[in-house]
Amino acid sequence: MPTHKSAEKRLRQGEKRRTHNRARKSQVRTLEKKIRTDPGAPEAPELLKELSVLLDRYATRGLHHQNKADRVKSRLTRLVAAKKA
């Protein structure tokens, strides 16, 4: 357990950030799963656009690495385009 007030505060802040980040990552995984399960669905392009915005935002804030965000967007875009054609 922390012995200093600043360490106690860091513990509280870390827990708050951890739950916040966990929710955001779960949101991204859920959207990705929806697109992967049915890439030919009519709503897939809209979901992909929403996911792209989220990935860019979270990569900027350090929740995801920028390369990972780009890779996920690229693969899902190719998947949706292949099923649409």
Secondary structure, 3 states (H helix, E strand, C coil): CCCCHHHHHHHHHHHHHHHHHHHHHHHHHHHHHHHHHCCCCCCHHHHHHHHHHHHHHHHHCCCCCHHHHHHHHHHHHHHHHHHHC
